[in-house]
Amino acid sequence: MADPQNDTQHDCQQQLRDAQAEITRLQQELSAQRQHIQRLMLWMQGLQRDINDVYHSVTWLAGNVFTRIILFLLGRKAGITARDHVERVAKQFETWRVHYVQTTQADDLPSFAWHEPHEYQQWLLRYDTPTAKDYTDYQQTLQSWQTHPLISLLMILPTEEINQSYLNDCLKSITQQIYPYWELCLLPEGEWAKAQTDYTDTRIRLVDDFSQASGEFVAQVEAHDCLPLHALYNVVAHLQQHPHATIIYTDNDFLDATGQRYNPYFKPDWNPDLFYSQAYLNALVVYRRAILPKKPDYTNHYALALACITQINTRNIHHLPQILYHQRTPATRPQASNTDILRTHLQTHAPQLQVFDAIAGHTRVIYPLPTPKPSLSVIIPTRDRLNLLRNTINGLLEKTDYTPLEILIIDNGSIETNTLEYFKEIQKDEKIRVIRHVAPFNYSELNNLGVQQAKGEMIALLNNDLAMIHPDWLREMVSHAYRTEVGAVGAKLYYINNTLQHAGVVVGLGGMAGHAFKHVSRQAQGYHWKPFLIQNYTAVTAACLVMRRAVFLEIGGLDAKHLSVAFNDVDLCLRLGEAGYRIVWTPYAELYHLESASRGLDTTPRKYWRLRSELNYMQKRWGNLLANDPCYNPNLTVQYEDFSLAYPPRLP
C-alpha cells in the first residue's frame, strides 16, 4: 500500500522543481529583455551624441545663424523645426532612462561597446592582426639594427600545479618570438615545477634565483599568460629610437577559457596618480636591469614597479600603446593586496600619506594639509539667475566643511531686483564680497578679476550652478592642489539625472576637447574603473577647479584676450602642463552641475564668430597636443566620450 506521506513529499519536491525551473526560465527571459533594453539604450545614447555633435558643429551653427538672418530679413518667424521634434523625443527618452537607471541594480546597467567581445574581435582583425608581409618586414628591420639587447624573461612556476595546456601556450608564445635575443628564466616553487626539465630550446633554463638572469633588460611573464609574436620585437624597436628608456610598459588584454581575447586595457602614458590608485603597470613591463633594487621583489608586479620607479627619472618611463600581452584570468598565483603593498612602500618614502582600500580592489591615497589649513578664496562669476546662485552659496555655507574660506561673487552686471537685494543681504556675512564688473561677458576676465581681489593662498573657480553632495569635497581638492607638483585639481560632476557631466577632460575629443564619460551612469564602472580613481588628466573643467593662487598668477591666469568664453580652462591646464605641473582629477569631490544653465548655447552670429575664433586659436596654439593626449590612448575614440574603440587607431 502506498504511503500518502511519501506521495505528498514527492509531489512537493516535484512542485519545487517545477517552480525552480519556472524561476530559471523567467530569469533568462528577464536577462534577455534587459540585454535588449541595454542595446537600445546604447543605440539611443549614441544617436543623441551624434545629434548633439551636429547641433554644436560649425556647419550647423553657421547654417542656424544664416537661417536666422534670412528669416529676419523676410520678416518671418521660425515654425516648429526638426530639432524641436528631436528634442521632444530625446526628453521623453531621458525621462524614461533616468527612471530605468534609478530602479535597476548597477550590475544590470548597460555595458560599454568595448565590453562587447564580438566588436573587439572585429577590431582586432582590422587593426591588430599582423600579416605575413608584416612579419617579413619585421625580420628585415631586425637585421638592420646595430644592437640586439638580451631580454631576460622571468617566470615563477607556482607551488600549485597549473593547467599544462596554458603553460604550453605560454612557452610557445615565447619560443616563437620574432625577436630571438631573449632568455627565459624559470623559478620553480613546487615539486611539479622542478620536474619541468624537458625544454629543447637552450634559451630556457631553470634557476635558483632571478639574480642569475643575464639580460640587459628583464620582464616578468606569468606562467599562464601569452605574448603576441611581435611583442619583444616592438619593445626593442622602441629602444632603437629611445635608447635612454629605463622602463617600457605596454597595453594588454585578457584571454578567456577558450583563448579568445577580450577586455583590452588601452592605458595612458605615465600617470603617477593613477599608478597610486591602480597597479596598471602590470603586463608587459620591461625594466633596464641596472635600475633594479638590490633585492627586488619578483613575487608581485606592483611591488617591483614601485621599487624601480622611485630610483629613476620618470621621463624615462615609456609607454607603447599596443597590445603586447595577453593576460589569462583568473590568475593562478596569489598576490598580496595592492593597497597593502603601496602602504608599505609609502611608509618608507612618504609616511605622511594615508592609504585606504577603494572600490574593486583599487586604492585611495589621502594627502595631508598643514595646520592651520591654507586659506581659500572661492570665485563665482554670475549675472542674475538668483535661483542657481543662491543654491551654490548655500552649499558653500551649509554643506562644505572647509575653513578658512572667503567667497567672491563677481557680478557681471545683474539687473534683477531680487538679485541685487540678495547681494546686499549676503554681504553682511564677512566671508562674502560682491565685486561688480559691468562689461560684455568674458569668463576669463571675470575670474582673473576675482583672483586679483582674492586674499586666499588657494583659489577655487566655481560656476554659479553647482550643488554640493558631501561636506569634505573642498578639503579633498585642496589637499591635492597644495601638492607642489600639482597645478590644478578638478572634481567629479553629475547632471541632475545622476549621469556624469565631468570626469576629467580629454583633449582631442570632437576635434578640440571633451569631458570623459559624459552621460555615463553614475553607478557604471566605466573603462577599467577610471571614473572612480584619482588620476592625472591633461585638463579639467573650470566649472569646479582648485589651485594655488601663486601658480595661477605665475602662468598668467586665464587668457581673456583670445579665449573669453570657451576652452579657457583647457588652455589654462595645458599651460600648467607646459610649465611642468600635473593636473589631478579626483572622484572624491562630487557635485551636481547644471551645465551652461546661466549662459546658453552659442547660436547668435556674434557668438558663432567668437567660438570660431577661439577654436582657431586653440588649434594654432595646441594643435600637436590635441592630436595625442598623453592621458588618453590613440586606440580609443575621439568621436565619443565613452573610451570606446577608435576606428582607426591614431598610431603612426
GIKA-V947764 format. One record per pair of residues at least 24 apart in sequence whose ideal C-beta (glycine too) atoms are under 8 Angstrom apart, sorted by the first residue. I is the first residue (numbers start at 1). J is the second residue. If there is no record, write none. Layout:
I;J  I;J
This chain:
34;104  34;108  37;100  37;110  38;109  38;110  38;111  39;110  41;97  41;100  41;110  42;110  42;113  44;93  44;97  45;519  46;640  48;90  48;93  48;519  49;519  49;640  49;641  51;86  51;90  53;510  53;639  55;83  55;601  56;510  56;601  58;612  58;615  61;602  61;603  61;608  61;611  62;608  64;603  64;608  65;603  65;604  65;605  65;608  68;603  68;604  68;605  69;605  94;497  97;497  98;497  98;498  101;497  101;498  101;499  101;521  101;523  102;498  106;521  106;523  106;524  109;521  109;523  109;524  110;521  110;524  112;524  112;526  112;527  112;642  112;643  112;644  113;642  113;644  113;645  114;263  114;264  114;527  114;643  114;644  114;645  115;263  117;260  117;262  119;645  120;253  120;261  120;262  120;263  120;264  120;645  121;260  121;261  123;645  123;647  124;261  126;647  126;648  127;635  127;648  127;649  128;322  128;323  130;229  130;230  134;230  135;178  135;229  135;230  138;178  138;230  138;233  139;178  141;237  142;178  142;179  142;233  142;236  145;236  145;240  147;240  148;179  148;181  148;236  149;181  149;215  149;216  149;217  149;236  149;239  150;181  150;182  150;183  150;214  150;215  150;216  150;217  151;179  151;181  151;182  151;183  151;215  151;216  151;217  151;218  151;219  151;232  151;235  151;236  151;286  152;182  152;183  152;184  152;185  152;213  152;214  152;215  152;217  152;218  152;219  152;289  153;182  153;183  153;184  153;185  153;218  153;219  153;220  153;221  154;185  154;187  154;210  154;213  154;218  154;219  154;220  154;221  154;298  155;184  155;185  155;186  155;187  155;220  155;221  155;222  155;223  156;187  156;189  156;222  156;223  156;298  156;299  156;333  157;186  157;187  157;188  157;189  157;190  157;192  157;193  157;196  157;223  158;189  158;190  158;193  158;223  158;332  158;333  159;189  159;190  159;193  160;190  160;332  161;190  161;192  161;193  162;223  162;224  162;332  163;224  163;332  166;223  166;224  166;328  166;332  167;223  167;224  169;226  169;259  170;221  170;222  170;223  170;224  170;225  170;226  171;199  171;204  173;226  173;227  173;228  173;229  173;326  174;221  174;227  175;201  175;203  175;204  176;229  177;227  177;229  177;230  177;231  177;232  177;233  178;229  178;230  178;232  178;233  179;232  179;233  179;235  179;236  181;236  182;215  182;232  183;213  183;214  183;215  184;221  185;210  185;212  185;213  187;298  210;296  210;298  213;289  215;289  216;288  216;289  217;286  217;287  217;288  217;289  218;286  218;287  218;289  218;292  219;284  219;285  219;286  219;287  220;285  220;298  220;301  220;304  221;284  222;327  222;328  222;331  222;332  222;333  223;332  223;333  224;328  224;331  224;332  225;255  225;283  225;325  225;326  225;327  225;328  226;255  226;325  226;326  226;328  227;284  227;324  227;325  227;326  228;323  228;324  228;326  230;324  231;284  231;324  231;325  234;320  234;322  234;324  235;284  235;286  235;320  235;324  238;318  238;320  242;318  244;316  245;288  245;316  245;317  245;318  246;287  246;288  246;290  246;291  246;308  246;312  246;313  246;316  246;317  247;281  247;285  247;286  247;287  247;288  247;291  247;305  247;308  247;309  247;312  247;316  247;317  247;318  248;285  248;286  248;318  248;319  248;320  249;281  249;284  249;285  249;286  249;317  249;318  249;319  249;320  250;283  250;284  250;285  250;319  250;320  250;322  250;323  250;324  250;325  251;320  251;321  251;322  251;323  251;324  251;325  251;633  251;635  252;282  252;283  252;284  252;323  252;324  252;325  252;326  252;327  253;323  253;325  253;326  253;327  254;326  254;327  254;328  254;329  255;326  255;327  255;328  255;329  256;329  261;323  261;326  264;323  264;635  265;528  266;321  266;633  266;635  266;636  267;319  267;321  267;633  268;319  268;535  268;536  268;630  268;631  268;632  268;633  269;319  269;630  269;631  270;314  270;317  270;319  271;535  271;536  271;631  272;314  272;536  272;582  273;534  273;535  273;536  273;582  273;584  274;530  274;533  274;534  274;535  274;536  275;305  275;309  276;342  276;363  276;365  276;534  277;358  277;362  277;363  277;364  277;365  277;533  277;534  277;535  278;338  278;362  278;363  278;528  278;529  278;533  279;305  279;338  280;528  281;305  283;325  283;327  284;324  284;325  299;335  299;336  300;335  300;336  300;341  301;335  302;335  302;338  302;341  302;342  303;336  303;341  303;345  306;341  306;342  306;345  307;345  310;345  310;349  321;633  321;634  321;635  321;651  322;651  337;361  338;362  338;363  339;363  358;532  358;533  359;529  359;532  360;525  360;529  360;532  362;529  362;532  362;533  364;534  364;588  365;534  366;479  367;479  367;480  367;482  367;483  368;479  369;475  369;478  369;479  369;482  370;482  372;404  373;402  373;403  373;404  373;475  373;478  374;456  374;457  374;458  374;478  374;482  375;404  375;405  375;406  375;455  375;456  375;457  375;458  376;402  376;404  376;405  376;406  376;456  376;457  376;458  376;459  376;460  376;474  376;478  376;546  377;405  377;406  377;407  377;408  377;450  377;451  377;454  377;455  377;456  377;458  377;459  377;460  377;549  378;405  378;406  378;407  378;408  378;459  378;460  378;462  379;408  379;410  379;447  379;450  379;451  379;454  379;459  379;460  379;461  379;462  380;407  380;408  380;409  380;410  380;450  380;462  380;463  380;464  381;410  381;412  381;443  381;446  381;447  381;450  381;463  381;464  382;409  382;410  382;411  382;412  382;414  382;464  382;598  383;411  383;412  383;413  383;414  383;441  383;598  384;414  384;415  384;416  384;419  385;419  385;464  385;465  385;597  385;598  386;416  386;418  386;419  386;422  388;464  388;465  388;594  388;597  388;598  389;419  389;422  389;464  390;422  391;465  391;466  391;467  392;462  392;463  392;464  392;465  392;466  392;467  393;426  393;432  395;466  395;467  395;468  396;468  397;429  397;431  399;468  399;471  400;468  400;471  400;473  400;474  401;471  401;472  401;474  401;475  402;472  402;474  402;475  402;478  404;456  405;431  405;456  405;474  406;431  406;432  406;433  406;454  406;455  406;456  407;431  407;432  407;433  408;433  408;435  408;450  408;453  408;454  409;433  409;434  409;435  410;435  410;437  410;446  410;447  410;449  410;450  411;435  411;436  411;437  412;437  412;438  412;439  412;441  412;446  413;437  413;438  413;439  441;564  441;565  441;599  442;560  442;564  442;565  443;542  443;558  443;564  443;565  443;568  444;557  444;558  444;559  444;560  444;563  444;564  444;568  445;558  445;560  445;564  447;542  447;557  447;558  448;557  448;558  448;560  451;549  451;552  451;553  451;557  454;549  456;549  457;548  457;549  457;550  458;482  458;546  458;547  458;548  458;549  459;546  459;547  459;548  459;549  459;552  460;544  460;545  460;546  461;542  461;543  461;544  461;545  461;546  462;543  462;544  463;543  463;544  463;593  463;598  464;598  465;593  465;594  465;595  465;597  465;598  466;493  466;543  466;544  466;591  466;592  466;593  467;591  467;592  467;593  468;591  469;590  469;591  469;592  470;590  472;588  473;588  473;589  473;590  473;591  474;546  474;589  476;586  476;588  476;589  477;544  477;546  477;586  477;589  478;546  480;534  480;546  480;584  480;586  481;546  481;547  481;548  481;584  482;548  483;584  485;581  485;582  486;547  486;581  486;582  486;583  486;584  487;547  487;551  487;555  487;573  487;576  487;577  487;579  487;581  487;582  487;583  488;540  488;545  488;546  488;547  488;551  488;572  488;573  488;576  488;581  488;583  488;584  489;540  489;545  489;546  489;547  489;583  489;584  489;585  489;586  489;589  490;537  490;540  490;541  490;544  490;545  490;583  490;584  490;585  490;586  491;540  491;544  491;545  491;585  491;586  491;589  491;590  491;591  492;531  492;585  492;586  492;587  492;588  492;589  492;590  492;591  493;541  493;543  493;544  493;590  493;591  493;592  493;593  494;522  494;590  494;591  494;592  494;593  495;519  495;592  495;593  495;594  495;595  496;592  496;594  498;522  498;523  500;531  501;593  501;595  502;540  502;541  502;543  502;544  502;593  503;530  503;531  503;585  503;587  504;535  504;537  504;539  504;540  504;585  504;631  505;537  505;538  505;539  505;540  505;541  505;569  505;570  505;573  506;537  506;538  506;629  506;631  506;632  506;638  506;641  507;538  507;539  507;570  507;574  507;622  507;625  507;626  507;629  507;632  508;626  508;627  508;628  508;629  508;632  508;638  509;638  509;639  509;640  509;641  510;638  510;639  511;626  511;638  512;567  512;570  512;615  512;618  512;619  512;626  513;539  513;567  513;570  513;626  514;641  515;541  515;641  516;641  516;643  517;641  517;642  517;643  518;641  519;641  520;641  520;642  526;643  527;642  527;643  530;643  531;587  532;587  533;587  534;584  534;585  534;586  534;587  534;588  535;584  535;585  535;631  536;582  536;583  536;584  536;585  536;631  537;573  537;583  537;584  537;585  537;631  538;573  538;574  538;577  538;583  538;625  538;629  538;630  538;631  538;632  539;569  539;570  539;572  539;573  539;574  539;583  540;569  540;573  540;583  540;584  540;585  541;569  542;568  542;569  542;572  543;569  543;593  543;595  544;589  544;591  544;593  545;569  547;576  551;576  551;581  554;579  555;579  562;613  562;614  562;617  562;621  563;614  563;617  563;618  564;610  564;614  565;599  565;602  565;607  565;610  565;611  565;614  566;602  566;611  566;614  566;615  567;614  567;615  567;618  570;618  571;618  571;621  571;622  574;622  574;625
